[in-house]
Amino acid sequence: MTSAYAHATPESGWWWNEAEGGRGYTIEVQNGVMFMSGYMYDDSGKPVWYVSGPTAMQNSTTYKGTWLQYGGGQTLNGPYRSPTVTNSNVGNVTVTFSSATTATMTLPSGVTIPLTRYSFGGTTPTPTGPVAAICTTANINTQRYNAIAIGMTPDQVNATLGCKYDTSRTQRNNLFTTYIWPVPGTFTYLGVYFDTAGTKVIDVFNGAPGTTPSYKFSMGF
């Protein structure tokens, strides 16, 4: 079966790679135009800032732009001093969004790194209310699909969707477990990859270079 993947507009805010604490990115999209900045360090360990955009996105899930480097700006306590462009073409950057809170960035060197929206105020509360034993099209839709995130437990996904997965359609191998939330009598369904124990949502590619995070799939919406 061919799966139809759903996407959402990237959330504005701070983004990072959890395995690379100490550097991060700000991303904001307005009317299909994206601006981003990166804060990190140069080869000598000095802090450095880069920006890209505002540039129109290629489509709803892909941004391609050029990094610019700035320097010589205002200090924390000093008088205002206008920054200057120290490098107008550091290199190209591509960001491919797999959901509103997950993405893969391709750096000028060609190296790819997974990114997630930085969460510091606690996890987004899962919807409250009854969890039905059988899913309907009210449960399996783009909005609820996009709310599923890496690290969730099966109960959290059940609560997010408002219905339970079909235990008879669970698939297991030595790499991951797949749970399916189908709408009986239709070709509409949603699938999510969990670890081998079936306890939390995982990226089946584990953030490998050149891959886009893959942890859920869908059909029929």
Protein Blocks (a to p, Z undefined) as FASTA:
>chain_A
ZZddddddddedddddfklghiacddddeehiacdddddddfkopacdddedjdddfblm
bccddddddehiacfklccdddddfbfblbccddddfbfkbccdddfkopacddddddfe
bpadddeddddfbdcfklmcfklmmmpcghiafklmmmmnopacdfklgccdfkbccddd
ddehiabdcdddddfkopaccdfklopghiacdfbdcehZZ
